[in-house]
Amino acid sequence: MSLSAVSEFTPGTPASWRHELAASLRENSPLILFTIVYGLAAVLLGRTLSIGTMPYGQLWLAYLGFLMTVGMAVFAAFALWYLYHARIRKVPDFPSAAWRRIRNDFLHRERLMLALPVLALWPVTASAFSYFKSAIPLIQPFYLDEALHRWDRALHLGIEPWRLLQPFLGYTWITYVINVGYALWFFVFQAVLVLQACAAGNRKLRMRYLLATALAWVLIGNLAATLMSSAGPCYYGLVTGGADPYVPLMAYLRDVAANLSLDVLGNEIRFPFTALMLQDLLWQSHAAGDFTIAMGISAAPSMHVASSWLIWRLAWSMGRMARIFGSAFLLFIFVGSIHLGWHYALDGYLGIAGAWVLWRLTGWLLDRPAVQSWLWPERARAAALAAA
């Protein structure tokens, strides 16, 4: 529904809210159906494998974490938007203009109703994804790391990709910046998710991104990750039991972590190295059979890179500045995943290939006249009248 169509209803009446909610449920129906099927599949998996922990036992934690990260991500996005217009473009009397934009556009009823089903159901999707990911070693024990290492070397002229990057990135504070930026991936992803959930302009692009993202978590992050069950360079020695070619990389990262300190007025200030902390935490969780949300280990394909490619592809439709950001973000996450020992380079290539397929698939699906008539009936009727 267009913003102009909203004016047919009195802004605050129950009828107008019911109409907007019904239109939102219809437009978001593919995502709602996806969440129901995916959510039930996680429960079925738990019962089939006799896993003691069910996927939604701590669902409130998923909602709490989602609200916190979304709040921080949206605040950061708003701050950047505000500073760009107020300080760089120097829009006259921008505080007043910003408040009008917030009241009349950002907080418009159509946006809020459009986003509500997506934001309400996403923690369920995230919980199901994490549950499936934690179950990968139960379904298919890690077996592909040695082959991924060989293929990685073969693709890069007989050299591990991390060694190719080391002359450029192998400095303590460069590595630390990459470590911090890589950890921010989650906040960027959440911010883009919320912004697209609320996007009332190009509705086909909105649905294409959200649907491709949802399918990526299942088909790339769960199904393909199970078929290619692997742990990644940081766990190579633990899962293969053989000679570990990534010992020098992990030793370098631990040396960086040990030397992350600055002397300020005679006081030593230490900085946490989150990559190693998370890697240790995930392995402990895996060893203990922990199915807590945000746990689980998998390397190929890389969901970090796949989701970053989808953000890049979305940004490519939004102008020059968005393209620059999307390209820089994708490159940063891909390089960081290798330099920090999370992934083989091949994991990233596979993630990009899978994301590209899903982007094409969802584009084809949303081009079907029957799908457009279901999701956007008013637009379909208007197009039919215009054609007549």
Phi and psi in degrees as a GROMACS rama.xvg file:
@    title "Ramachandran Plot"
@    xaxis  label "Phi"
@    yaxis  label "Psi"
@TYPE xy
-82.5412  161.5  SER-2
-62.4975  -32.7089  LEU-3
-65.26  -30.8558  SER-4
-69.2821  -23.8574  ALA-5
-65.2209  -28.0557  VAL-6
-66.1056  -11.0475  SER-7
-68.7851  -17.2275  GLU-8
-114.393  148.156  PHE-9
-66.6466  129.584  THR-10
-51.8342  -39.2898  PRO-11
-106.473  6.32238  GLY-12
-75.8486  150.413  THR-13
-58.1448  -33.9636  PRO-14
-62.5215  -40.6863  ALA-15
-66.663  -40.5992  SER-16
-65.7373  -40.6704  TRP-17
-64.5467  -39.9474  ARG-18
-63.3722  -45.2279  HIS-19
-65.2284  -39.4454  GLU-20
-66.5389  -41.5554  LEU-21
-62.6638  -43.1773  ALA-22
-63.9898  -38.1497  ALA-23
-66.6171  -43.5576  SER-24
-62.0038  -38.0635  LEU-25
-66.568  -47.6443  ARG-26
-66.0742  -34.5678  GLU-27
-91.6251  8.54091  ASN-28
-57.5613  -36.7998  SER-29
-61.2582  -38.3218  PRO-30
-72.536  -36.0817  LEU-31
-66.2006  -45.4911  ILE-32
-62.391  -42.1616  LEU-33
-57.5134  -46.5567  PHE-34
-64.068  -40.181  THR-35
-63.1245  -49.004  ILE-36
-65.1754  -45.9764  VAL-37
-64.4017  -42.4024  TYR-38
-63.8313  -42.5653  GLY-39
-68.6224  -33.7015  LEU-40
-62.2935  -36.8915  ALA-41
-65.0873  -39.9354  ALA-42
-64.3911  -43.7315  VAL-43
-62.4192  -39.3802  LEU-44
-60.2979  -45.5415  LEU-45
-60.2868  -40.1137  GLY-46
-72.8234  -39.0085  ARG-47
-64.5307  -41.6897  THR-48
-90.7844  2.5564  LEU-49
54.031  44.2028  SER-50
-77.355  129.457  ILE-51
-64.0343  -30.8743  GLY-52
-97.2801  127.568  THR-53
-87.0302  156.098  MET-54
-65.9502  -23.2023  PRO-55
-119.054  24.6691  TYR-56
-65.4276  -28.3276  GLY-57
-124.706  45.798  GLN-58
-62.1147  -29.0722  LEU-59
-61.9952  -31.8084  TRP-60
-67.2308  -36.4486  LEU-61
-64.0495  -41.8858  ALA-62
-68.1311  -41.2755  TYR-63
-63.1382  -47.2244  LEU-64
-62.7021  -39.1345  GLY-65
-63.5329  -45.9578  PHE-66
-62.5564  -40.4832  LEU-67
-66.824  -47.984  MET-68
-68.875  -37.8636  THR-69
-64.0485  -42.945  VAL-70
-58.4052  -46.4034  GLY-71
-67.6363  -41.3682  MET-72
-66.7176  -43.5955  ALA-73
-68.3266  -38.0708  VAL-74
-61.5441  -43.7025  PHE-75
-64.1313  -41.7876  ALA-76
-63.6469  -41.617  ALA-77
-65.3969  -41.1331  PHE-78
-61.7283  -42.4448  ALA-79
-65.017  -41.8583  LEU-80
-60.8732  -44.6131  TRP-81
-65.5932  -47.6821  TYR-82
-64.1751  -37.6712  LEU-83
-61.308  -46.0159  TYR-84
-77.3291  -34.9432  HIS-85
-82.2294  -35.3785  ALA-86
-104.794  -34.3042  ARG-87
-93.3812  -54.0605  ILE-88
-78.0679  -20.3333  ARG-89
52.9429  53.1957  LYS-90
-65.9789  128.207  VAL-91
-61.5528  137.709  PRO-92
47.6814  47.6584  ASP-93
-64.9035  -34.4304  PHE-94
-54.6859  -42.058  PRO-95
-68.2955  -42.7563  SER-96
-64.3467  -38  ALA-97
-64.384  -42.6153  ALA-98
-64.1915  -40.8085  TRP-99
-62.2617  -40.8576  ARG-100
-64.5077  -41.2344  ARG-101
-63.3638  -47.7817  ILE-102
-68.7264  -42.7267  ARG-103
-93.524  -16.5941  ASN-104
-123.579  -62.3512  ASP-105
-60.5964  -38.1376  PHE-106
-103.024  20.8235  LEU-107
-63.3051  143.183  HIS-108
-56.0229  -39.4297  ARG-109
-60.4187  -43.7229  GLU-110
-62.3964  -45.3015  ARG-111
-63.2058  -44.7284  LEU-112
-68.0558  -36.7829  MET-113
-64.0281  -39.1365  LEU-114
-81.4335  -24.4853  ALA-115
-53.7818  -51.1152  LEU-116
-61.9137  -39.0469  PRO-117
-64.9012  -48.6915  VAL-118
-69.5019  -32.0723  LEU-119
-71.4757  -29.9622  ALA-120
-100.125  -16.6436  LEU-121
-58.7895  -41.5671  TRP-122
-59.0155  -29.3195  PRO-123
-66.6064  -44.364  VAL-124
-60.7901  -45.2898  THR-125
-62.3874  -39.617  ALA-126
-65.9102  -42.8212  SER-127
-64.1949  -42.5936  ALA-128
-59.4001  -47.8717  PHE-129
-62.1783  -37.5557  SER-130
-65.7572  -47.9452  TYR-131
-60.4086  -41.4316  PHE-132
-64.1746  -41.7389  LYS-133
-65.6455  -26.3914  SER-134
-85.2141  -6.33023  ALA-135
-53.0125  -48.516  ILE-136
-64.6833  -23.2028  PRO-137
-74.2053  -34.7013  LEU-138
-81.2155  -47.3648  ILE-139
-142.98  101.119  GLN-140
-54.1242  151.936  PRO-141
-56.2653  124.662  PHE-142
-140.32  -12.2176  TYR-143
-103.746  1.08364  LEU-144
-62.0665  -42.1065  ASP-145
-62.3049  -42.3668  GLU-146
-66.9392  -41.3667  ALA-147
-61.5701  -39.0735  LEU-148
-63.3118  -44.7777  HIS-149
-63.0796  -45.0417  ARG-150
-65.9009  -36.6753  TRP-151
-61.4248  -45.6787  ASP-152
-63.4179  -43.1843  ARG-153
-63.2741  -36.9735  ALA-154
-72.7124  -20.4559  LEU-155
-120.641  44.2879  HIS-156
59.2672  35.6139  LEU-157
80.3795  13.9296  GLY-158
-124.991  138.15  ILE-159
-62.9621  134.43  GLU-160
-55.0904  -32.7155  PRO-161
-64.8146  -31.3407  TRP-162
-70.0252  -32.3448  ARG-163
-67.2871  -31.8831  LEU-164
-83.825  -24.9051  LEU-165
-57.3514  -40.7845  GLN-166
-61.1168  -24.8222  PRO-167
-95.9815  -31.4885  PHE-168
-112.115  -10.5064  LEU-169
-77.0349  56.5233  GLY-170
-131.608  140.012  TYR-171
-48.6226  -53.1241  THR-172
-78.8912  -25.6381  TRP-173
-66.0774  -44.9852  ILE-174
-62.0394  -38.9425  THR-175
-65.1337  -41.4773  TYR-176
-62.4166  -41.3264  VAL-177
-62.876  -41.1462  ILE-178
-59.5129  -45.1451  ASN-179
-67.1148  -46.4964  VAL-180
-61.9432  -38.5065  GLY-181
-65.0598  -37.2031  TYR-182
-67.0675  -25.6141  ALA-183
-78.1459  -7.11541  LEU-184
-50.2009  -43.4116  TRP-185
-61.6002  -40.3723  PHE-186
-69.5886  -38.7705  PHE-187
-63.7771  -45.3795  VAL-188
-59.224  -45.6243  PHE-189
-64.9929  -40.0327  GLN-190
-62.402  -44.9987  ALA-191
-64.9377  -39.4196  VAL-192
-58.3571  -48.2297  LEU-193
-66.2366  -44.5702  VAL-194
-61.3374  -39.8069  LEU-195
-74.7755  -32.7825  GLN-196
-61.1634  -33.2294  ALA-197
-91.7497  -3.26361  CYS-198
-70.439  111.009  ALA-199
-98.6895  4.37317  ALA-200
-87.845  -91.0938  GLY-201
-81.4987  93.8289  ASN-202
-72.7798  -31.1438  ARG-203
-67.2864  -43.202  LYS-204
-63.0195  -40.7015  LEU-205
-56.9776  -53.5445  ARG-206
-66.2117  -35.407  MET-207
-62.4647  -45.2662  ARG-208
-65.7218  -47.273  TYR-209
-65.1377  -40.9107  LEU-210
-71.0715  -41.671  LEU-211
-63.0628  -38.7429  ALA-212
-64.3179  -46.6283  THR-213
-60.9004  -45.3986  ALA-214
-65.2397  -33.7914  LEU-215
-62.3339  -41.2144  ALA-216
-61.3464  -35.4289  TRP-217
-82.2928  -54.5863  VAL-218
-78.134  -35.3255  LEU-219
-92.3238  -51.078  ILE-220
-75.0373  -24.5562  GLY-221
-112.133  -60.5749  ASN-222
-66.0023  -55.8453  LEU-223
-64.0628  -36.4658  ALA-224
-65.2646  -32.1187  ALA-225
-73.5112  -43.7532  THR-226
-63.6742  -31.492  LEU-227
-111.424  42.1614  MET-228
-50.3447  115.399  SER-229
-154.182  156.423  SER-230
-105.424  -29.7087  ALA-231
109.304  163.658  GLY-232
-55.2368  -38.6012  PRO-233
-65.761  -20.5889  CYS-234
-113.008  11.5285  TYR-235
-54.1435  -52.1192  TYR-236
-63.6081  -33.0455  GLY-237
-71.1033  -32.6058  LEU-238
-99.2562  -19.6533  VAL-239
-99.2103  -30.3924  THR-240
75.4484  1.23428  GLY-241
-106.256  -165.56  GLY-242
-61.2218  135.271  ALA-243
-104.769  108.233  ASP-244
-74.3511  -5.10957  PRO-245
-102.533  7.29393  TYR-246
-56.5319  -44.9031  VAL-247
-62.4544  -38.2377  PRO-248
-64.7891  -47.6163  LEU-249
-67.6338  -34.0041  MET-250
-64.9057  -40.4829  ALA-251
-61.6204  -44.8182  TYR-252
-64.494  -38.3432  LEU-253
-70.7291  -32.4603  ARG-254
-66.3439  -39.8736  ASP-255
-60.6678  -47.0773  VAL-256
-60.0864  -36.0398  ALA-257
-73.1774  -19.6927  ALA-258
-112.812  17.0081  ASN-259
-85.0966  81.7463  LEU-260
-151.371  153.586  SER-261
-131.971  143.78  LEU-262
-94.6458  114.254  ASP-263
-119.837  110.123  VAL-264
53.7219  41.1248  LEU-265
83.6767  -0.392289  GLY-266
-110.384  132.389  ASN-267
-83.8288  123.983  GLU-268
-109.437  121.412  ILE-269
-102.4  148.695  ARG-270
-116.562  134.256  PHE-271
-74.1867  143.526  PRO-272
-105.479  94.2406  PHE-273
-66.3337  -30.7486  THR-274
-59.4743  -49.892  ALA-275
-66.5014  -38.1397  LEU-276
-60.8224  -44.4786  MET-277
-69.1936  -38.7026  LEU-278
-62.3381  -42.3613  GLN-279
-66.0441  -41.6433  ASP-280
-64.0411  -43.4919  LEU-281
-65.1828  -38.0326  LEU-282
-69.117  -40.1784  TRP-283
-60.5744  -41.7785  GLN-284
-64.6575  -41.9862  SER-285
-62.913  -44.2302  HIS-286
-64.4961  -30.9982  ALA-287
-88.8569  -2.67266  ALA-288
68.2333  36.0462  GLY-289
-82.9244  129.826  ASP-290
-111.537  25.0549  PHE-291
-63.5393  149.35  THR-292
-59.9377  144.395  ILE-293
77.0291  10.3917  ALA-294
-98.8096  -174.925  MET-295
102.044  147.18  GLY-296
-125.861  132.554  ILE-297
-161.409  147.571  SER-298
-110.224  -59.754  ALA-299
-104.404  133.81  ALA-300
-76.1771  165.092  PRO-301
-83.2827  117.012  SER-302
-73.868  -29.5479  MET-303
-57.0075  -48.1969  HIS-304
-73.8773  -40.24  VAL-305
-60.213  -46.8999  ALA-306
-67.9793  -33.51  SER-307
-68.3823  -34.8879  SER-308
-65.5083  -39.1016  TRP-309
-64.931  -37.3203  LEU-310
-64.4079  -42.1617  ILE-311
-60.8541  -43.5535  TRP-312
-66.9491  -37.6652  ARG-313
-62.8453  -46.1912  LEU-314
-62.4467  -30.4287  ALA-315
-63.4513  -17.9873  TRP-316
-96.3812  7.77318  SER-317
-124.784  18.1799  MET-318
104.428  173.637  GLY-319
-63.8158  -48.4095  ARG-320
-63.3697  -40.7847  MET-321
-64.5522  -37.7636  ALA-322
-64.8778  -41.2106  ARG-323
-62.6106  -46.527  ILE-324
-62.4897  -48.0047  PHE-325
-60.5948  -41.4898  GLY-326
-66.2721  -45.1236  SER-327
-63.5301  -40.8257  ALA-328
-64.6815  -45.8165  PHE-329
-61.421  -46.2826  LEU-330
-62.8133  -42.4089  LEU-331
-61.662  -47.2825  PHE-332
-66.6378  -40.7932  ILE-333
-62.169  -49.8366  PHE-334
-65.0959  -43.072  VAL-335
-61.5455  -36.8749  GLY-336
-63.3917  -30.3092  SER-337
-82.5314  -48.2043  ILE-338
-64.5548  -31.3591  HIS-339
-91.8339  3.58003  LEU-340
81.4606  9.06662  GLY-341
-74.9848  -41.1601  TRP-342
-136.969  153.781  HIS-343
-76.0439  152.489  TYR-344
-58.7267  -35.3773  ALA-345
-60.6297  -32.7884  LEU-346
-56.9832  -42.6953  ASP-347
-67.4714  -42.0053  GLY-348
-60.3819  -43.2268  TYR-349
-66.1629  -38.9242  LEU-350
-61.6771  -43.3626  GLY-351
-64.597  -43.6346  ILE-352
-61.0591  -44.1636  ALA-353
-65.0683  -41.3863  GLY-354
-64.3453  -39.4473  ALA-355
-61.3443  -43.6291  TRP-356
-60.9321  -45.0296  VAL-357
-66.8116  -36.4761  LEU-358
-63.661  -43.1626  TRP-359
-66.5012  -41.5329  ARG-360
-62.8024  -47.6255  LEU-361
-68.2028  -33.4066  THR-362
-63.0199  -44.352  GLY-363
-61.7122  -44.3739  TRP-364
-61.914  -44.4066  LEU-365
-75.6473  -10.4162  LEU-366
-83.9926  -11.3693  ASP-367
-68.5303  130.449  ARG-368
-56.0257  -39.6552  PRO-369
-63.9756  -39.1545  ALA-370
-67.0628  -44.062  VAL-371
-63.7887  -38.2076  GLN-372
-65.3414  -33.3068  SER-373
-76.1517  -46.1409  TRP-374
-75.246  -38.9597  LEU-375
-130.832  68.474  TRP-376
-61.4604  -37.4632  PRO-377
-66.4557  -40.3938  GLU-378
-67.3455  -38.6672  ARG-379
-64.1019  -41.4343  ALA-380
-65.7038  -41.3506  ARG-381
-63.8803  -39.8511  ALA-382
-65.9216  -38.5055  ALA-383
-66.3003  -40.0326  ALA-384
-66.0111  -39.2663  LEU-385
-64.8272  -38.2535  ALA-386
-68.7871  -33.7722  ALA-387
